[in-house]
Every structure is written in C-alpha cells, then in structure tokens.
C-alpha cells in the first residue's frame, strides 16, 4: 500500500534518526542519591558521557518510566526516545564526559560536586538547584566551586594537557576533596581556599578510583598499573601497596577498576579484571576472591555484603566469603555505576543512558533514559 509523501520532511527525519542514535550511545558513568530529610530517596543525580550533570525526581520517574520485566527476566519495553526522562534541572557540567558526582556535606546546604574529562571539579549549592525553579531547558546555573588540575611543565616551557579527573572522594570534616587523576597522581583540594593541599605521587599509570578512609586519615587509590596504594593524608606518603595481580591466578586484565570500603573502614573490596577480591585492611590480607563472568566496573558495600556491576546486565550481591547471594537483571547492558540509598534502594547506571532504580526487595521501581544537552 502506498503512502502520501507530499508532506515528507527529510530534514526532520534525519534529525530524529541522529537523536535516537545519540540517546542509544550515551553512557551514565555515575549516579548518586541526593541528601534528603525523608527516609525515601527523592532525587538522583546523574553524570553522563555528554558532560551533563542532572538531578531527576524519583517519584516522577516511577510515575512515568516504569519498566516491566517478564518472568524470564527479559525486558518487556525498552527505553527509546519516547521514554527519555526530563531532569529537574540540566547543568552544563563538563567539556567532555562527566565521570563522577558526589555530595559534600549533608542536607540542602551541601555542595553537589562533579568531575570529568576536562580536568575540572565543579560544585553547585544543592539548595540553589532546588530553589532555582528552572526547567530542563535552562542550563546557566553557575558553579560556586571550579577547580582545575595543574599542568606539568615540559622541555622549553611546554605544558602538558590538563589531566582528567576520573573519581572523587570526600573528607567533609577536614574540608577536603580528593581526586583520582589521569597523570598518575591523586590530589587533595581545600574546599575553602580552592587550593591544592597535597599531591600523592607513586603510581605508574593513571588512576581509576579513590576512596577516603577518614577514620585513619588515609585515602586509597586504584590505578591502571594494577595496584592499590594506601596514603597517609598528613604527609602524602604511601604506607602500603596492595597488588591483587600477584595472587595465584594470573589476571588478563590487571588494572584496578573500582574499590570500596565498608562502614567500619576495615574491609576493602576491589575489582580487577574478571575478579573481585576482598581484603581485611588491619591484617593486610586477602580474605576471598570472586571470579566474575565479566570485568567489574563498580561496587559498594551494603553492611557485610557487596553489590557489584560490570560489563553485563546484572546486579550481583556477594558476602565477604565470596558466595553469590543473588543476581538481578538490570537495564544497562554494561553498567558503570551502582549507588545505594540508606533505605536500601539501589540505582544502576550505564550504557544507553539508562538508570535502573531497584527497591530493597529487588523489584524494579523505574528505568529511564537520561536526557542530554
């Protein structure tokens, strides 16, 4: 049967195809639940590959972007351009991908921090965002904090490119932000003065991750060189080196992709290629090692258990002995972020610009595609 092509708009059709492809190739690198006085999460902030940083209302997404799963675990309706969620506010984050978002402080007066490929750390007052009343079209909220990594001097006065920031860690009591950078260094920034307080040097390749061990005045970094280093924040010296690749099983992918600490800061979990190892820090001993089907890309402790995601559409839960307790299918085919709210609600973000919000009971509350610039 023929159609009437007299009103065909070739340009609109091309734009729609390009828009669909752009949505499908977008990646969520990090999510974080916003601080709230409510026991249930209200907003989730997303850092995306297009450089945007955007908070989304969870109640709105649950009402408008519910994703059904069949009994076999397959998705019944996929995210497309028609199910792109509108953020509460769209911030012009970074020139290049935004890799991490964190909150500095608690409550509405906290700072929303982001870092990215342009080597910047930017911060916005969370209460300013909430009170701005802006819609998703407005992106002109200016950061109150703007930090830029230093460039290194080369021969004849030449300067290196600004190294990217891949991850952030927070010491709120000390007023410090720690960043894992692409020049093999970690930086400690003073929030009040916007100056570098300390540089941690010793890795031989760029850093993927950093966590703060505030009870011991330490940070722990994970690098492409396959090692984790524990640093004393009082003098910037490395006090211990942990190399999971030295274990009996040879690692085909030796880099440290992600690390996490439990609430006591005595247990450390790290992803290194297709394995996840759990360490007792006081004893400096590896307690268990978990073989995974794909590389682990993010993890977080949930009391005495570990939630992990990676290059497969699964959210896995392990105990400290390495036993798999559960696996939940999630929407992103490759997941880069797992976030945990104190209520037990989880969020998985990854390829396709997808964020999958999962209840503490394992049911899918909503799945939405993030909007970009």
C-alpha positions, 0 to 999 in steps of 0.5 A: 500500500502506498503512502502520501509523501507530499508532506515528507520532511527529510530534514526532520527525519534525519534529525530524529534518526541522529537523536535516537542514535545519540540517546542509544550511545550515551553512557551514565558513568555515575549516579548518586542519591541526593541528601534528603530529610525523608527516609525515601530517596527523592532525587538522583543525580546523574553524570553522563558521557555528554558532560551533563550533570542532572538531578531527576525526581524519583517519584516522577520517574516511577510515575512515568518510566516504569519498566516491566520485566517478564518472568524470564527476566527479559525486558518487556519495553525498552527505553527509546526516545519516547521514554527519555526522562526530563531532569529537574534541572540540566547543568552544563557540567563538563567539556567532555564526559562527566565521570563522577558526582558526589555530595559534600556535606549533608542536607540542602546546604551541601555542595553537589560536586562533579568531575570529568574529562576536562580536568575540572571539579565543579560544585553547585549549592544543592539548595540553589538547584532546588530553589532555582525553579528552572526547567530542563531547558535552562542550563546557566546555573553557575558553579560556586566551586571550579577547580582545575588540575595543574599542568606539568611543565615540559622541555622549553616551557611546554605544558602538558594537557590538563589531566582528567579527573576520573573519581572523587572522594570526600573528607567533609570534616577536614574540608577536603576533596580528593581526586583520582587523576589521569597523570598518575597522581591523586590530589587533595583540594581545600574546599575553602581556599580552592587550593591544592593541599597535597599531591600523592605521587607513586603510581605508574599509570593513571588512576581509576578510583579513590576512596577516603578512609577518614577514620585513619586519615588515609585515602586509597587509590586504584590505578591502571598499573594494577595496584592499590596504594594506601596514603597517609593524608598528613604527609602524602606518603604511601604506607602500603601497596596492595597488588591483587595481580600477584595472587595465584591466578594470573589476571588478563586484565590487571588494572584496578577498576573500582574499590570500596570500603565498608562502614567500619573502614576495615574491609576493602573490596576491589575489582580487577579484571574478571575478579573481585577480591576482598581484603581485611585492611588491619591484617593486610590480607586477602580474605576471598576472591570472586571470579566474575563472568565479566570485568567489574566496573563498580561496587559498594558495600551494603553492611557485610555484603557487596553489590557489584556491576560490570560489563553485563546486565546484572546486579550481583550481591556477594558476602565477604566469603565470596558466595553469590547471594543473588543476581538481578537483571538490570537495564544497562547492558554494561553498567558503570555505576551502582549507588545505594540509598540508606533505605536500601534502594539501589540505582544502576547506571550505564550504557544507553543512558539508562538508570535502573532504580531497584527497591530493597526487595529487588523489584524494579521501581523505574528505568529511564533514559537520561536526557542530554544537552 
